[in-house]
Structures are given as C-alpha cells and as structure tokens.
Amino acid sequence: MAGWRCSPYATMSRAPAIDRARSGAAWEQAALRHLQAAGLSLLGSNERFRVGEIDLVMDDRGTVVFVEVRYRGATQFGGSAVSVDAHKQRKLIAAAHCYLGANQALARKPCRFDVLAVDGSVDPPVIEWIRNAFDAF
C-alpha cells in the first residue's frame, strides 16, 4: 500500500532475550487457544513488517481481527492493556495495512483491533479480551 514500508522482516531489528521470546510465544499460544475457544479462527500469526508486527490475525465470522497480545507480570505501572498506547496503536495500524495489502482477498472485509491483555502470574493469569480496543482512524 502506498506510503507504508510493507516489506516483510525475517527477524526483528533487536533480538529479544531467549526467555522473553519463549514467554511471549507461550502467552500468544494461550491467547490463540482462548480466542479459538470463543469461535475465532486463525488467519496468521507473528506477521512482521518494517512498520511493526501483528501477534495474531483472526477471523471472527467474516471480520478480520488484528490481535495484540500483551502480558505484564506486575501491574504497578498499569496493567498490560494500558501498554497499548498511541504509538503502539499506530504501528499496529500500519502493519494491518501491510497485511491487507499482501492479502487482497481480506482487504474488503470489515476489520477491528482487539487487545488480549494478560496480567499476573500463570496460576491463574487474569485474561481481559478487549474487542474493538481502538479505531484505525
């Protein structure tokens, strides 16, 4: 799409620590199971572009859902949902434009941005699913 740097990234510019990457992957898998149990189906995961990354792309009965999975073990600086600030939202919107540009069959479908916020420890974590968390406009 015009104006977006949509070339895919094989790797991120700064590699995260191994433990953090494994932890993030585990939370994304838990989020995927949670969303699939609610009836959504997976279209893509870890979709990386120069402008940003989309954790999960799901189909919710014909709506393309771009999902940001956020985890915070401690909440003294706010929960994980508040960490999806305006800057992060812009990156997600740009990545969604790139994803739709690469998947033209989905480009005419309705879209939304959801946040799956996970807080606390693994026994049990608190999962908050925020549907339509922000708009692309």
Secondary structure, 3 states (H helix, E strand, C coil): CCCCCCCECCCCCCCCCHHHHHHHHHHHHHHHHHHHHCCCEEEEEEEEECCEEEEEEEEECCEEEEEEEEEECCCCCCCHHHHCCHHHHHHHHHHHHHHHHHCHHHCCCCEEEEEEEEECCCCCCEEEEEEEEECCC
